[in-house]
C-alpha cells in the first residue's frame, strides 16, 4: 500500500509506516486528551501511561531481567562515551576493544576521565581481532557490538571470563535481536536506528553498577540519579519516547516466518542481510570487504570497483526510489542500512537495482 521510497539511511532512519501513520493521526489530539503528546506535562497521567507502557514493552521484548534498570536519557551515543566513564570507571581503568570508528571514538572520549587501554584493535582489518589484552582490575570492558560505519557486528556477545563487567554500545542493532543479559553489565543505544526519532538514548544498567559516579558527573547524567527518578530527573524526550513506544508495540505484533515479535524481526533481519550479501558477493562490480564471520545484519557497506561510477550510481538509485545509500564520509563508497523497519521488498528492490545498474555499467 506504500508509495514511499525505500530509505537506507544509517540513522536517523526509516520507521514502520503504520507507526508514522498513527503518529500523524494522533498529532493534534492524543486519544481524546485534546493535546498533542508534545504538549503534555511529562508528569501528567497521560504521559506517565505512555512512558510506563513503553518501558514495560521494551523490558518484555528484550527480556530485560529485574536487576537491570532501563533509563530513557538524552545525549546520544557520543554523550554516553563520557557518561560511562563518569559513572562506572571510578577514575580507574577502562579497557576498550576497537573494532571500528565508533569504538575508536569511545576510547578517545573515555581517556579524558579514565586510564584507557585499547585491548585489541582491528586497525585496517576486516574481522574482529582475537587475543584481547584485558586487565583484571579494569572497571569495565567497552565493546561496540555493531559498528555502524564499518559494518562489523558481533554475532555473539563476547564471554569475558575475568569477572569485569562488559559494556556494549549496541546503538545500531538494539532491538534487532535478543540480548544475552547474563554476559552484560550495561548496554546503551540511541533510538534513531531501530527505535524512533533522535534525541532518546536507552541505557540498560545492572543494579550493582549504580552508585559509583565521580563527583564531577553531571546530575542529569548520573545513572543512579536518573534511575531513582524513573528517568524524570529532568524533562525526558517525551515525543521520542512516545514514538519509540509505538515502535515497541509494532515489534510485539510483528509476524514473519511463523514467528512473532522480536524472533520474527530477527529472522527477517537475517533473511534481508543474506539476500543483500549474496547479491554483492555474486557481482563483479560491487564489493563488501567484511569477513563473513562478522558481517553486520544492519549496516552493509559496499564499494563500486569503479569509483568513477559512484555519482551515477547514487543518482540512478534515487531515481529508482532507493534513498540515502551514500557511505559515511570517512570511508566513502556506499552503505545500505537495513534496520528493522526496512521490509524484505526494500532489500529485494535494492538487489534488483544493483543487478540492473551492473548490467548497464559493469
Ligand atoms: N555508537 C554507534 C554504534 C553509532 O552508530 C552512533 C551513531 N551513528 C553513535 C555511537 C553516536 O550516536 P549519537 O550520534 O546519537 O551521539
Boltz pocket constraint, residues with backbone or C-beta under 6 A from the ligand:
constraints:
  - pocket:
      binder: B
      contacts: [[A, 10], [A, 11], [A, 75], [A, 76], [A, 77], [A, 78], [A, 79], [A, 102], [A, 144], [A, 146], [A, 147], [A, 148], [A, 149], [A, 169], [A, 170], [A, 171], [A, 172], [A, 190]]
      max_distance: 6.0
